[in-house]
Amino acid sequence: MACHSRSNSLPSRSHSFVLKAEEELTKVRAYVGSSSVNNERMLDAIRAIGRVYECINDVVSMSSNQNCLSQQQQRRWIDQELEESIKLLDICSTSRENLDAMKCYIQNQESSIRRGESNGSKGSVRDLSNLVKKACKDVKKHNSRKSESLDGGSLACASAIMEARELTLSLLQAVFSSFGKQTIEHKCGKWSLASKLLHKRSAANNGQKIDGVLDIASMLSHVEGLDSGLESLFRHLIQCRVSLLNLCTL
């Protein structure tokens, strides 16, 4: 009974972690709900969702919360979250594999252009588009199941965990959808070797943007940034899963 009353009022340190998680969730919600595509904001959103899981892990790992979460009546919720965490780790890993395939393809195109073996053909852009389509399909195959709440909805971290999971999937869908939009816009165009080359050509065209050109340097940098962000997110997901597994041994 003492445990139940304690769970309705989180310790001050635990509460600060929950507030921090909510701040980061707000950032991710804003990105997912935005209709505009911005690479920098996309990277910020991935880092933000990673910080959410970091905060959640801090809350779950606190001994005052572990005593409540490890109670028998909470085990069903923990089991469900453990099952969902496996799915989330799987799609995060698959997304990284797809990003790696995209990165290798872009690097090969860059090398070919530098060697004068390719002029960045329309077909090569379509090939990249096919890789992006596969990545989008892989994310959409994973559906998030809403877990049961803890008894009385006692711990704020429970709702944070469930929302973070749903937003992570939405964010991954947005990441690859944005790539899809970029490649569709340039499907009839070619590759540009570097941003400065694109700028020179734009200047030569009276300052008008040249449509149908994919900037290899910028895209490669963006893919590498996303991969780094997902690697960090994957580590945070592992840590959260370990913390939940530890509750089962208490």
N, C-alpha and C positions, 0 to 999 in steps of 0.2 A: 504494500500500500504506500509505503514511504517512497518507493521508487516512482510510483505513478504521480504523486504530488510533485516530486522533484522534476519530472520530465515536462510539466506544464510551465516551468519557469527555468529557462536555461541559465547556467552560470554566466556571469558577465563576460568572461573571456570567450566562452563558446558563442555567446550572442554577438560579439564583435565579429567573429568569423562569419556568422550567418549574414550579418549586415554587409560585409565585404563581398560575400558571394552574391547577394542580391544586387549590389552595385554593378558587378561584372555581368550578371545575367541581363541587366537592363541594357548594357552596351550591345550584347549579342542580339537581344530582341530587336533593338533599333536597326541593326544591320539586316537581320533576316526579314524584317518587315519593310525594308527600303526597296524601292523599285530601281534605284540607281546602282550601277556597278562601279566600284572603286577598289582597285587592287590593294591600296594601303589600308583601307577600312576593313577589307576582307582579312588581311593578316592580323589586324588589331582584334578582330572578332575571334579568330582562332586562339590568339594568345589569351583573350579574356575568358573563353570557355575553359582553357587550361587552368587559369587562376581560380575559376569556380570550383573545379575538382580539387584543387590544392586546399581551398578553404573547407570544403566538405570533408576532406580527409582529416584536417586538423580537428574538426568538430567530432567526427566519429572516433578518433583516436584518443580523445580526452577520457580519462578514467571515470569521471562523473557521468558521462553519457554512455560509456560502455556498460556500466552497471545496469542501466535501463534497457539499452538495446539488446543486451544478451539474455533478457528474460524470455521465458518460453513463449509468451503470447506474442512476442515480436519476431519469432523465428520464421514464420511464414513470409513476412515482409522481406526479411533478409534473404531467404531462399530465392524469392522472386527477383530481387535486385541482383543477386549473384548470377542468376540465369541471364538477365538482361545485360549485365556487364560483359559477359562472354560475347554476346552478339555485338556489343559496341566495340569491343577490342577487335573483333573480326572485321567489321566494316572499316575501322580506322586503319588496320593493317592492309586491307585490300585497297583502300584509298591511297595509301603510301606507295603500294606496288604500282598502281595506275599512274601516279605522279612520276614515279621513277621511269616508267615506260615512256611517258611524255617527254621527260627530261632527256632521256637517251636519244629519242627521235629528233628533238630540237638540236641537240649537240651534234648529231650526225649531219643534219642539214647545214649547220653552221660550218662544220669542217669541209663539207662538200663545196659550199660556196667559196670558202677561202682558197680551196685548191682549184677552183675554176671548173669543177666537175658538175656543178648544178647551178642553174640560174634561179632556183627557188620556184619551181614549177607550180602550176595550179594543182596538179595531182598531189604534190607533197602536202599542200594545205588541206586537201580533202582527206589524206591519210591521217593527219593529226586530228581532224574532225571526227574520224571514226574511233580513234583512241578515246576522245572526250566522250563520245556517245556511250562507249562501253563503261566508262567510269560512272556516268550518270545512271545507267541501268543497274550497276552493282550497288549503288547507294539506295536506289528505290526498292530493291529487293528486300531490304531490311526494314521491317515495321516494328515500331516501339510499342510495347504493351504497357498499359497503365497498371502499375502495381497497387495493391491495396494499401491504404494509409495505415500508419501505426495506430495503436489503440488511442482513440480520442484525438487523433491528429496531433499527438503530444510533442513531437520534435520538429522544429522548423526545418532542420536539415533534410528531413524526409521529402518534403515538397521540393526543396532545392535540388535534390538528387534526381527526382523524376523529371523536373523541368529541364535540368541540364542535359539529361539524356535525350529528350525530345528536341531541344535546341541544337544539340550536337549533330543529329541526323539532318535537321533542316539546314544547318550551316554547311555541312558537306554537300548537300544537294545544291545549295546556292553557289558553292565554290566551283563545282564542275559545270553548272548551268551557265555561269559567267564565261567560262572558257568556250562553251558551246556557242554563245552569242558572238564572241569575238571571231571564232573560226567561220561561223555562218556569214558574218559581215564581210569576211575576206575570202570566201570560198572561190571567188573568181579572180583572186589576186595572187600576189607572189610574196616571197620573203624579202625582208630588208635585213642587211647584215648588222647594222648598228643604228642606234637612235640618232647619232649625229648625221648619218647618211640620210635618214628620213627627213631630218630637219633641213638639210641642204636642198633636198629635192622639193620640200615644201616651199622654201624661200624662192627657188627657181620658178615655182608655180604661182608667183605673186602672193605668197603667204597663205595660199589655200591648202587645206588638208588633202593629202593624196589618199584616196580611198583604195582599198584592195591591197594594202601592204601590211604584212605582219612583221613586227620588229623582233627579230630573234633575240637580241641582247636583253630587251626588256622582258620578254616572255620567259626566257631562261632564268633570269633573276627572280621573277615572280614565282615560278615553279619551285625553285630552290628554297625560297622563303616559306612557301606553303609546306614543303616537305619538312623543313626544320620545325615549323609550328606544330605539325601533326606528330612529329617525333616526340616533342615535349608533351603534347596532349596524351599520347599513348602511355608515356611514363606515369603521368598523373592518374590515368585510368587504372593502370596496374597497381599503383599505391592504394587507390580507393578500394579496389577489389581485395587486396591483401588485408586491409583494415576491416572490411566486412567479414572476410574469412576468419580473422582473429576473434570476432565476436562469437563465432560458433564454438570456439574452444574454451570460452570462459565458463 
